[in-house]
């Protein structure tokens, strides 16, 4: 079972630089099902140029009869902040101007990406 979704974080997301983004979106894909103990989570972090379809680009490691099988694990892969695969990025609308950010998109750090993933993990109620 695979689910593609986008989480709309309706609060202000503060970057390490002190700049803020309003109402960020985090696109993600899940595979499998979270068990009752919530101890079968595999969180996959991809490079900026990849997407959340981990079964497509990491065959042999993720998939049926592979090391991380969705029948046994709840696999989550979120598109990183700045990615053009659905998460808030330079082509997203700046709510202040009503125009895409383009070059005005604030610089962000790995810590900001991790904090974005933490926002999604909280939403999905996983640790």
Protein Blocks (a to p, Z undefined) as FASTA:
>chain_A
ZZddddddfbdcddfkopacehiacddddedjddfkopabccddddfklcfklmlmmghj
acghiablcklpccdddddehianhpacfkbccfklopafklmpccddfklmmmmmmmmm
mmnopZZ
